[in-house]
């Protein structure tokens, strides 16, 4: 899950390669690989609602880790 922050909250980005700041990324546990995409996405969104970054986020994007395809997008 890629957490796309609001434009005025770029200071919340995390350090990435070559001293570049990147959006935070959350991964689902390996045990969830057999679950449906919708079930995993809904569970991660539910947990994310209790996170401090929630109020500074404009969009969440979920990608398939193996294919790189966008599988779900949630807009605040």
Backbone torsions as a table, in degrees:
resi	resn	phi	psi	omega
1	UNK	NA	123.7	176.1
2	UNK	-96.6	129.8	-179.1
3	UNK	-100.3	107.4	-179.7
4	UNK	-90.3	115.3	-175.2
5	UNK	-83.2	159.3	175.5
6	UNK	-66.6	150.9	-175.8
7	UNK	-55.9	-32.5	-178.4
8	UNK	-84.8	4.2	-178.3
9	UNK	-116.5	32.4	-179.4
10	UNK	-64.4	-20.5	178.0
11	UNK	-67.5	-14.9	179.7
12	UNK	-87.8	-3.9	177.4
13	UNK	-66.1	157.0	-177.6
14	UNK	-102.0	153.4	178.5
15	UNK	-63.8	135.1	178.9
16	UNK	-120.7	-162.8	-179.6
17	UNK	-66.8	148.2	177.0
18	UNK	56.9	38.6	177.7
19	UNK	58.4	25.0	177.0
20	UNK	-92.7	141.4	178.4
21	UNK	-89.4	132.2	-177.3
22	UNK	-127.2	159.7	177.2
23	UNK	-66.1	146.1	177.2
24	UNK	-63.3	149.0	178.9
25	UNK	-130.0	134.2	173.5
26	UNK	-113.8	144.1	177.3
27	UNK	-115.9	146.5	175.5
28	UNK	-82.9	149.9	178.7
29	UNK	-61.5	150.5	-178.7
30	UNK	-57.3	-33.9	-178.0
31	UNK	-62.7	-17.2	-179.0
32	UNK	-88.2	1.6	-178.3
33	UNK	-60.7	-26.2	-178.6
34	UNK	-89.1	-7.3	-179.2
35	UNK	-82.3	160.8	178.9
36	UNK	-69.9	154.1	179.7
37	UNK	-59.4	-42.4	-179.0
38	UNK	-62.3	-41.3	-179.2
39	UNK	-64.4	-44.0	179.7
40	UNK	-66.3	-45.3	-179.3
41	UNK	-61.2	-46.5	-179.5
42	UNK	-62.6	-39.5	177.9
43	UNK	-65.4	-40.6	179.6
44	UNK	-69.3	-37.8	177.1
45	UNK	-63.9	-41.5	179.7
46	UNK	-61.8	-43.7	178.0
47	UNK	-68.6	-36.7	-178.7
48	UNK	-66.5	-30.5	179.6
49	UNK	-59.0	-22.6	179.5
50	UNK	-95.8	4.3	-177.3
51	UNK	-92.0	152.2	-179.4
52	UNK	-63.8	-26.7	179.9
53	UNK	-73.4	-14.5	-175.1
54	UNK	-52.9	-46.2	-175.7
55	UNK	-73.1	-13.2	-177.7
56	UNK	-107.4	12.5	-174.3
57	UNK	-108.2	139.5	176.8
58	UNK	-105.5	-23.7	-178.0
59	UNK	-160.0	148.3	172.4
60	UNK	-117.6	136.1	176.9
61	UNK	-125.0	133.7	-179.9
62	UNK	-111.5	128.5	-179.4
63	UNK	-120.1	148.3	171.0
64	UNK	-74.2	123.2	-174.2
65	UNK	-66.8	-28.0	-177.0
66	UNK	-86.4	-39.3	-177.4
67	UNK	-97.4	-22.1	-177.3
68	UNK	80.2	6.1	-179.1
69	UNK	-79.4	141.9	174.2
70	UNK	-71.3	124.9	-177.6
71	UNK	-111.5	-19.4	-180.0
72	UNK	-161.3	145.3	177.8
73	UNK	-136.8	130.1	179.8
74	UNK	-121.0	124.2	-178.6
75	UNK	-107.3	137.0	176.9
76	UNK	-82.7	NA	NA
